[in-house]
């Protein structure tokens, strides 16, 4: 089923806006908890790279994107983790603003 269709069903099922807000709030809290756990994992993994290479992730990412560090497989993994972390931070910010 399409997501918007499911939302329409919820709106019909919970005509009281306070009830619907409560249900949606719970869903947002679940999503927020999931992204916070992801963020913890990403940060642990990023910390390992930072310790191994003696460089903070934002500095690494800037240098990697500028082509200053080469093509080591570790660097591609580190860059991917950094982007995942940034995406998770943005999703957490958006979810928190909706609660």
KEMINU-291399 format. One record per residue (C-alpha): x negated, y negated, z. Coordinates in Angstrom, 3 decimals, decimal comma, always signed. Each point is the difference from the previous one (the first is absolute). Example, Ala and Ser with C-alpha at 12.3 -4.5 7.8 and 13.67 -1.06 7.14 Angstrom:
// KEMINU-291399
((-12,300 +4,500 +7,800))
((-1,370 -3,440 -0,660))
END
This chain:
// KEMINU-291399
((+0,000 +0,000 +0,000))
((-1,107 -3,520 -0,719))
((-1,056 -2,049 +3,032))
((+2,423 -2,852 -0,677))
((+2,857 +2,487 -0,254))
((-0,997 +1,413 +3,383))
((-0,030 -3,510 +1,471))
((+3,507 -0,576 -1,364))
((+1,137 +3,199 +1,708))
((-1,517 -1,207 +3,273))
((+1,759 -3,342 -0,369))
((+3,306 +1,810 -0,532))
((-0,671 +2,379 +2,894))
((-0,932 -2,796 +2,404))
((+2,284 -2,933 -0,824))
((-1,008 -1,626 +3,293))
((-3,153 -1,919 -0,951))
((-1,460 +0,460 +3,485))
((+0,176 +3,788 -0,348))
((-1,539 -0,121 -3,456))
((-2,740 -2,306 +1,262))
((-0,742 +2,465 +2,811))
((-0,254 +2,928 -2,442))
((-2,236 -1,914 -2,395))
((-2,086 -1,250 +2,909))
((-0,651 +3,599 +1,079))
((-1,094 +0,894 -3,534))
((-2,341 -2,985 -0,057))
((-1,453 +1,024 +3,379))
((-0,689 +3,511 -1,332))
((-1,727 -1,429 -3,071))
((-1,988 -2,418 +2,166))
((-1,153 +2,806 +2,279))
((-1,081 +2,031 -3,032))
((-2,033 -2,880 -1,415))
((-1,616 -0,718 +3,364))
((-1,152 +3,632 +0,176))
((-1,340 -0,208 -3,537))
((-1,842 -3,185 +0,891))
((-1,650 +1,708 +2,984))
((-1,245 +2,827 -2,257))
((-1,259 -2,427 -2,643))
((-1,827 -2,067 +2,602))
((-1,673 +3,088 +1,495))
((-1,158 +1,075 -3,442))
((-1,164 -3,510 -0,880))
((-1,935 -0,188 +3,259))
((-1,911 +3,131 -1,000))
((-1,057 -1,609 -3,276))
((-0,918 -3,238 +1,769))
((-2,187 +1,879 +2,474))
((-1,610 +2,125 -2,725))
((-0,868 -2,954 -2,248))
((-0,376 -2,769 +2,601))
((+2,446 -2,318 -1,735))
((+3,482 -1,299 +0,845))
((+2,724 +1,117 -2,393))
((+0,989 -3,471 -1,295))
((-3,642 -0,741 -0,869))
((-0,391 +3,415 -1,595))
((+3,163 -0,410 -2,062))
((-1,017 -3,417 -1,287))
((-3,444 +1,295 -0,986))
((+1,447 +3,189 -1,501))
((+2,477 -1,949 -2,121))
((-2,834 -2,278 -1,151))
((-1,895 +3,090 -1,200))
((-2,894 -0,470 +2,423))
((+0,070 +3,452 +1,610))
((+0,060 +2,578 -2,762))
((+2,289 +2,924 -0,660))
((-0,533 +2,369 +2,929))
((+3,056 +2,154 +0,664))
((-0,007 -1,164 +3,644))
((+0,462 -3,567 -1,197))
((+3,053 +0,877 -2,066))
((+1,520 +1,794 +2,987))
((-0,842 -2,929 +2,283))
((+1,496 -2,504 -2,438))
((+3,154 +2,108 -0,301))
((+0,350 +0,209 +3,769))
((-0,499 -3,739 +0,291))
((+2,779 -0,644 -2,534))
((+2,290 +2,454 +1,803))
((-0,715 -1,821 +3,270))
((+0,817 -3,363 -1,564))
((+3,230 +1,390 -1,439))
((+0,968 +1,498 +3,372))
((-0,670 -3,321 +1,748))
((+2,268 -1,796 -2,474))
((+2,776 +2,560 +0,408))
((-0,281 -0,220 +3,799))
((+0,220 -3,796 -0,204))
((+3,124 +0,222 -2,179))
((+1,649 +2,654 +2,165))
((-0,704 -1,959 +3,188))
((+1,504 -3,127 -1,552))
((+3,201 +1,950 -0,776))
((+0,509 +1,212 +3,561))
END
